[in-house]
Amino acid sequence: MGEALRGSLLSAYQAWHLTTLVMALGGAVTGLGAALVATAEALGAQPRRA
């Protein structure tokens, strides 16, 4: 029983760290996108139409 509990706790700990990593990367990508949009608007770029 101790091995199963240890394995479950280790899996939960790894999932928690993975979730933190994904959230941080998502925030960084969102921030980068917002910065690019703000830069484009400041430079007066017009959206392309196909």
QUIKA-V705582 format. One record per helix or strand of 3 or more residues. SS is the DSSP state (~ for helix, > for strand). FROM is the first residue (numbers start at 1). TO is the last residue. If there is no record, write none. Layout:
# QUIKA-V705582
ss & from & to
SS & FROM & TO
SS & FROM & TO
This chain:
# QUIKA-V705582
ss & from & to
~ & 2 & 42
